[in-house]
């Protein structure tokens, strides 16, 4: 069975954003919030909230999107998140 890869953004409690990739969004957010398996960056910025996710066909595509997200200025990331949240509620 082929895994679906996701590129995601979580908002930390200090309002910063963290980008990552995973095959299981709910597990990964849980790890960021409650486990040593979460990223070092998010460990002292808990709780984190999932604010953006996009699926990819493979790890390579997910990693490329993650890299592109990390290069964006915060204002652009916020626009992406706003658009994502609007689409999720419709």
N, C-alpha and C positions, 0 to 999 in steps of 0.2 A: 504494500500500500504506500502511495506517495504522500508525504507530508506537505501540508500547506504551510508556507512560511509567512509570517506577518512582520511588518515593520511598524513600530508603535512609538507613541510619545506618551509619557506620563508627566503629570504636573506634581511637583513636590510641594511640601507644606510651606516652603519659602517662595513659592510661585515660579521657581525655575523649572525648566523642561529637560527631560532626559529621553534620549532616543535609544532604541534597541531593536533587536530582532528575536523572534521566538516561533515555535510551532504551536504553543499553547498560551494564549493571552491571559486567561484567568489564573493559570498556575504561575505565570511569570509575575503578574501584579501581586499575587499572594507572596511570592518569594521576595519581591522588593519591599513589601510591607512587614513581613514576619520572619524572615529567614536570613541566615548568613549567605545564602545563595544569591540574594539580591545584589545589585551593583554596589560597589563601595561608595559611589557618588550619592546614591539614594539612602544609604544606611542612616545618616544623621539628619535626613530631610523627610522623615516619615510623618504622616502617611502620604502615599502617592496615589494619584487617581488617573486611570486611563482616560486620555482625552483625544486620542487619534490612533487609528489602526488601518493598515492597508495590506491586503493579501498579495502574495507573489507566488509565482509558479515554482521557484526554487530558491535556495539559500543565496545564490549569487545575486539574483535580482533584488532580494530583500536587503542584502548588504549594500548594494549600490544605492538603493533608495535611502537607507539609513545614513550613508555617507553624505548624500545630497541634503538630507534634512539637517544634519549637523552643521553644514556650511551655511544654511540660511540664517539671516538675521532673526532675532526673536519676533519682531513685528510680522515678518512673513510667516513664521511658524504659527503665530496667533491667528492670522488670517486663515491659514489651512485648517486649524482646529475649529474655528468658528464655522467654516463651510462644512466641515465634517459633521459637527454637532447638528447643524441645520438639516443636513441630509439624513442623519440618523433618526431625527424626530419626525420626518415626513414619510 
